[in-house]
């Protein structure tokens, strides 16, 4: 059994052309062919942090759901610290936890236990890490602890990790595999492999890539990444 995990920084649905267009963002999400999609920067950065991409749009115009209960920053937010996870219908959320990550700027992650049809539950951490490497090292220490505690379940972490280097900053992830599908930032001319996937030894990545299309290059300042993984069977 193969499950496709994806990650996409929506940039609050503001594209590289400066236009805010949630329908365009959702069209890119739909084109990923994913089963689980971690989203970053889903909410506006003002007041009560209202959603830039609404639950109603997701329910009406996609095969995904924002499962409940997922933590929210505010009553009208889609995410926690701007992050949420969408599940294809048929996938179930068994447990969710909001992780407050250390660092100078407010950052958080979602730790989820998800059940795919016909497969064992797996843990997924969806994260958007800080801009300073010293903060990211501390954040990875926290995330690595949660990944380790998930054993014997399969465990993964995915998101915008804000790390330009191939190895620096990931010291806490001894025993885990770090996958960089390709350059995903900036979307118009990708150079940085900021969006990545981390897997435990039980999970195998069989294919991975960056979703690159004319629409994706306009819809956000990041391109989405995806990975087909196995190792989730009972």
C-alpha positions as a LaTeX table, in Angstrom:
\begin{tabular}{lrrr}
\hline
Residue & $x$ (\AA) & $y$ (\AA) & $z$ (\AA) \\
\hline
Unk1 & 0.00 & 0.00 & 0.00 \\
Unk2 & 1.27 & 3.45 & $-0.95$ \\
Unk3 & 0.12 & 6.69 & 0.68 \\
Unk4 & 0.92 & 10.08 & $-0.83$ \\
Unk5 & 1.91 & 12.71 & 1.73 \\
Unk6 & 2.25 & 16.33 & 0.57 \\
Unk7 & 3.17 & 19.71 & 2.01 \\
Unk8 & 2.33 & 23.18 & 0.73 \\
Unk9 & 3.06 & 26.65 & 2.10 \\
Unk10 & 0.05 & 28.66 & 0.90 \\
Unk11 & 1.57 & 32.08 & 1.70 \\
Unk12 & $-1.93$ & 33.08 & 2.88 \\
Unk13 & $-3.18$ & 32.35 & $-0.66$ \\
Unk14 & $-1.18$ & 35.30 & $-2.01$ \\
Unk15 & 0.62 & 34.31 & $-5.17$ \\
Unk16 & 3.90 & 35.37 & $-6.68$ \\
Unk17 & 1.83 & 37.82 & $-8.76$ \\
Unk18 & 0.67 & 39.58 & $-5.58$ \\
Unk19 & $-2.96$ & 38.46 & $-5.93$ \\
Unk20 & $-4.87$ & 36.68 & $-3.15$ \\
Unk21 & $-6.78$ & 33.82 & $-4.77$ \\
Unk22 & $-7.91$ & 30.94 & $-2.48$ \\
Unk23 & $-9.57$ & 29.09 & $-5.39$ \\
Unk24 & $-6.25$ & 28.99 & $-7.19$ \\
Unk25 & $-4.54$ & 27.62 & $-4.08$ \\
Unk26 & $-7.16$ & 24.91 & $-3.74$ \\
Unk27 & $-6.78$ & 23.97 & $-7.42$ \\
Unk28 & $-3.08$ & 23.31 & $-6.79$ \\
Unk29 & $-3.92$ & 21.19 & $-3.73$ \\
Unk30 & $-6.40$ & 19.15 & $-5.76$ \\
Unk31 & $-3.80$ & 18.56 & $-8.49$ \\
Unk32 & $-1.34$ & 16.94 & $-6.06$ \\
Unk33 & $-3.16$ & 13.59 & $-6.03$ \\
Unk34 & $-2.32$ & 13.36 & $-2.32$ \\
Unk35 & $-4.02$ & 11.51 & 0.52 \\
Unk36 & $-2.69$ & 13.76 & 3.29 \\
Unk37 & $-1.69$ & 17.40 & 2.79 \\
Unk38 & 0.08 & 19.51 & 5.42 \\
Unk39 & $-0.53$ & 23.22 & 4.83 \\
Unk40 & 1.39 & 26.18 & 6.19 \\
Unk41 & 0.41 & 29.87 & 6.32 \\
Unk42 & $-3.28$ & 29.05 & 5.96 \\
Unk43 & $-4.47$ & 32.04 & 8.00 \\
Unk44 & $-4.14$ & 35.79 & 7.74 \\
Unk45 & $-1.67$ & 37.45 & 10.10 \\
Unk46 & $-4.02$ & 39.95 & 11.73 \\
Unk47 & $-6.54$ & 40.14 & 14.52 \\
Unk48 & $-8.15$ & 36.78 & 15.21 \\
Unk49 & $-6.14$ & 35.16 & 12.37 \\
Unk50 & $-9.10$ & 34.36 & 10.05 \\
Unk51 & $-8.64$ & 31.63 & 7.47 \\
Unk52 & $-7.28$ & 32.57 & 4.06 \\
Unk53 & $-8.63$ & 29.28 & 2.71 \\
Unk54 & $-11.98$ & 28.42 & 4.26 \\
Unk55 & $-13.33$ & 25.08 & 5.43 \\
Unk56 & $-16.39$ & 25.64 & 3.26 \\
Unk57 & $-14.29$ & 25.88 & 0.11 \\
Unk58 & $-12.42$ & 22.70 & 1.05 \\
Unk59 & $-15.64$ & 20.78 & 1.68 \\
Unk60 & $-17.39$ & 21.99 & $-1.49$ \\
Unk61 & $-14.53$ & 22.03 & $-4.00$ \\
Unk62 & $-12.23$ & 19.16 & $-3.03$ \\
Unk63 & $-12.13$ & 15.53 & $-1.93$ \\
Unk64 & $-10.48$ & 16.57 & 1.33 \\
Unk65 & $-11.70$ & 17.34 & 4.81 \\
Unk66 & $-10.23$ & 19.31 & 7.65 \\
Unk67 & $-10.73$ & 16.66 & 10.32 \\
Unk68 & $-12.05$ & 17.52 & 13.74 \\
Unk69 & $-10.93$ & 18.16 & 16.31 \\
Unk70 & $-7.82$ & 19.97 & 15.09 \\
Unk71 & $-6.38$ & 22.85 & 17.12 \\
Unk72 & $-7.06$ & 26.38 & 15.86 \\
Unk73 & $-5.36$ & 29.67 & 16.70 \\
Unk74 & $-8.74$ & 31.44 & 16.73 \\
Unk75 & $-12.40$ & 30.57 & 16.13 \\
Unk76 & $-12.20$ & 31.56 & 12.45 \\
Unk77 & $-8.75$ & 30.11 & 11.80 \\
Unk78 & $-8.11$ & 27.11 & 9.59 \\
Unk79 & $-4.88$ & 26.26 & 11.39 \\
Unk80 & $-2.75$ & 26.33 & 14.52 \\
Unk81 & 0.00 & 28.93 & 14.09 \\
Unk82 & $-1.11$ & 28.94 & 10.45 \\
Unk83 & $-0.85$ & 25.18 & 9.97 \\
Unk84 & $-3.43$ & 22.55 & 9.26 \\
Unk85 & $-3.68$ & 19.10 & 7.69 \\
Unk86 & $-6.23$ & 17.95 & 5.13 \\
Unk87 & $-7.20$ & 14.29 & 4.83 \\
Unk88 & $-8.70$ & 12.64 & 1.79 \\
Unk89 & $-12.14$ & 11.27 & 2.60 \\
Unk90 & $-11.79$ & 7.77 & 4.04 \\
Unk91 & $-8.72$ & 8.69 & 6.12 \\
Unk92 & $-9.43$ & 9.20 & 9.82 \\
Unk93 & $-7.91$ & 11.41 & 12.48 \\
Unk94 & $-7.48$ & 9.39 & 15.67 \\
Unk95 & $-5.70$ & 11.98 & 17.80 \\
Unk96 & $-4.31$ & 15.50 & 17.48 \\
Unk97 & $-2.01$ & 17.58 & 19.63 \\
Unk98 & $-0.80$ & 21.16 & 19.29 \\
Unk99 & 2.94 & 21.46 & 19.88 \\
Unk100 & 4.34 & 24.80 & 20.98 \\
Unk101 & 7.90 & 24.98 & 19.68 \\
Unk102 & 10.74 & 26.87 & 21.37 \\
Unk103 & 12.31 & 29.90 & 19.72 \\
Unk104 & 12.35 & 33.68 & 19.45 \\
Unk105 & 9.27 & 33.90 & 17.21 \\
Unk106 & 6.01 & 32.06 & 17.92 \\
Unk107 & 6.04 & 28.71 & 16.14 \\
Unk108 & 3.93 & 25.60 & 16.46 \\
Unk109 & 3.44 & 22.18 & 14.96 \\
Unk110 & 0.64 & 19.65 & 14.77 \\
Unk111 & 1.19 & 16.07 & 15.94 \\
Unk112 & $-1.47$ & 13.81 & 14.45 \\
Unk113 & $-2.27$ & 10.10 & 14.59 \\
Unk114 & $-3.92$ & 9.14 & 11.32 \\
Unk115 & $-5.50$ & 5.92 & 10.07 \\
Unk116 & $-5.40$ & 5.13 & 6.37 \\
Unk117 & $-7.97$ & 2.65 & 5.02 \\
Unk118 & $-6.62$ & $-0.87$ & 5.55 \\
Unk119 & $-3.40$ & 0.31 & 7.19 \\
Unk120 & $-1.95$ & 0.69 & 10.66 \\
Unk121 & $-2.18$ & 4.14 & 12.28 \\
Unk122 & 0.79 & 6.43 & 11.71 \\
Unk123 & 2.02 & 9.61 & 13.34 \\
Unk124 & 2.50 & 12.74 & 11.26 \\
Unk125 & 4.00 & 15.98 & 12.51 \\
Unk126 & 3.23 & 19.00 & 10.35 \\
Unk127 & 5.64 & 21.84 & 11.04 \\
Unk128 & 6.72 & 25.30 & 9.92 \\
Unk129 & 10.02 & 25.97 & 11.63 \\
Unk130 & 11.75 & 29.20 & 12.55 \\
Unk131 & 14.04 & 31.44 & 10.55 \\
Unk132 & 17.01 & 31.14 & 12.94 \\
Unk133 & 19.00 & 27.90 & 12.89 \\
Unk134 & 19.52 & 27.96 & 16.64 \\
Unk135 & 15.74 & 28.01 & 17.06 \\
Unk136 & 15.27 & 25.25 & 14.50 \\
Unk137 & 17.75 & 23.01 & 16.34 \\
Unk138 & 15.70 & 23.38 & 19.52 \\
Unk139 & 12.49 & 22.80 & 17.57 \\
Unk140 & 13.89 & 19.62 & 16.01 \\
Unk141 & 14.81 & 18.34 & 19.45 \\
Unk142 & 11.17 & 18.64 & 20.48 \\
Unk143 & 9.87 & 17.09 & 17.25 \\
Unk144 & 12.37 & 14.21 & 17.39 \\
Unk145 & 11.11 & 13.38 & 20.89 \\
Unk146 & 7.53 & 13.12 & 19.63 \\
Unk147 & 8.59 & 11.03 & 16.62 \\
Unk148 & 10.50 & 8.67 & 18.89 \\
Unk149 & 7.58 & 8.35 & 21.31 \\
Unk150 & 5.34 & 7.22 & 18.42 \\
Unk151 & 7.15 & 3.87 & 18.10 \\
Unk152 & 6.23 & 1.21 & 17.15 \\
Unk153 & 3.82 & 3.13 & 14.90 \\
Unk154 & 5.30 & 4.52 & 11.66 \\
Unk155 & 6.18 & 8.20 & 12.10 \\
Unk156 & 6.93 & 11.11 & 9.77 \\
Unk157 & 7.36 & 14.87 & 9.85 \\
Unk158 & 6.71 & 17.15 & 6.89 \\
Unk159 & 6.56 & 20.87 & 6.24 \\
Unk160 & 8.41 & 24.07 & 5.53 \\
Unk161 & 11.57 & 23.59 & 7.57 \\
Unk162 & 13.25 & 26.83 & 6.46 \\
Unk163 & 16.67 & 25.17 & 6.17 \\
Unk164 & 18.83 & 26.00 & 3.15 \\
Unk165 & 21.66 & 23.62 & 4.02 \\
Unk166 & 21.62 & 19.87 & 3.36 \\
Unk167 & 22.76 & 18.65 & 6.79 \\
Unk168 & 23.23 & 21.56 & 9.19 \\
Unk169 & 20.50 & 21.98 & 11.77 \\
Unk170 & 19.20 & 18.40 & 11.67 \\
Unk171 & 21.50 & 16.99 & 14.36 \\
Unk172 & 18.59 & 15.95 & 16.60 \\
Unk173 & 17.28 & 13.58 & 13.91 \\
Unk174 & 19.79 & 10.78 & 14.42 \\
Unk175 & 18.09 & 7.54 & 13.38 \\
Unk176 & 15.64 & 9.26 & 11.04 \\
Unk177 & 15.90 & 9.83 & 7.28 \\
Unk178 & 15.65 & 13.34 & 5.82 \\
Unk179 & 14.26 & 13.66 & 2.30 \\
Unk180 & 14.50 & 16.78 & 0.15 \\
Unk181 & 12.35 & 16.21 & $-2.95$ \\
Unk182 & 13.85 & 19.20 & $-4.78$ \\
Unk183 & 13.99 & 23.00 & $-4.92$ \\
Unk184 & 10.64 & 24.47 & $-3.88$ \\
Unk185 & 11.42 & 28.12 & $-3.06$ \\
Unk186 & 10.95 & 30.70 & $-4.46$ \\
Unk187 & 8.18 & 29.37 & $-6.66$ \\
Unk188 & 8.98 & 31.44 & $-9.76$ \\
Unk189 & 12.60 & 30.22 & $-9.89$ \\
Unk190 & 13.11 & 27.51 & $-7.24$ \\
Unk191 & 16.53 & 27.30 & $-5.57$ \\
Unk192 & 16.03 & 26.32 & $-1.93$ \\
Unk193 & 14.98 & 22.89 & $-0.67$ \\
Unk194 & 13.10 & 24.37 & 2.26 \\
Unk195 & 10.21 & 21.89 & 2.18 \\
Unk196 & 11.17 & 18.38 & 3.28 \\
Unk197 & 10.03 & 15.08 & 4.75 \\
Unk198 & 11.48 & 13.15 & 7.70 \\
Unk199 & 10.72 & 9.43 & 8.13 \\
Unk200 & 11.43 & 6.75 & 10.69 \\
Unk201 & 13.21 & 3.54 & 9.65 \\
Unk202 & 9.93 & 1.69 & 9.14 \\
Unk203 & 8.69 & 4.09 & 6.44 \\
Unk204 & 10.13 & 3.85 & 2.92 \\
Unk205 & 9.85 & 6.63 & 0.34 \\
Unk206 & 9.33 & 5.05 & $-3.07$ \\
Unk207 & 8.81 & 8.26 & $-5.07$ \\
Unk208 & 8.95 & 11.94 & $-4.29$ \\
Unk209 & 8.98 & 15.23 & $-6.10$ \\
Unk210 & 8.14 & 18.91 & $-6.31$ \\
Unk211 & 4.83 & 19.77 & $-7.95$ \\
Unk212 & 5.79 & 22.32 & $-10.57$ \\
Unk213 & 3.22 & 23.82 & $-12.92$ \\
Unk214 & 2.45 & 27.25 & $-14.35$ \\
Unk215 & $-0.41$ & 27.58 & $-11.85$ \\
Unk216 & 1.71 & 26.47 & $-8.89$ \\
Unk217 & 4.39 & 29.02 & $-9.77$ \\
Unk218 & 1.77 & 31.79 & $-9.53$ \\
Unk219 & $-0.31$ & 30.53 & $-6.59$ \\
Unk220 & 2.27 & 30.90 & $-3.77$ \\
Unk221 & 5.89 & 31.72 & $-3.07$ \\
Unk222 & 6.51 & 27.98 & $-2.43$ \\
Unk223 & 5.91 & 24.99 & $-4.66$ \\
Unk224 & 4.29 & 21.95 & $-3.02$ \\
Unk225 & 6.27 & 18.78 & $-2.33$ \\
Unk226 & 4.93 & 15.21 & $-2.29$ \\
Unk227 & 6.16 & 11.73 & $-1.40$ \\
Unk228 & 4.70 & 8.26 & $-1.92$ \\
Unk229 & 5.47 & 6.18 & 1.16 \\
Unk230 & 5.07 & 2.54 & 2.13 \\
Unk231 & 5.50 & 0.67 & 5.38 \\
Unk232 & 2.07 & 1.50 & 6.76 \\
Unk233 & 0.45 & $-1.93$ & 6.38 \\
Unk234 & $-0.75$ & $-3.77$ & 9.46 \\
\hline
\end{tabular}
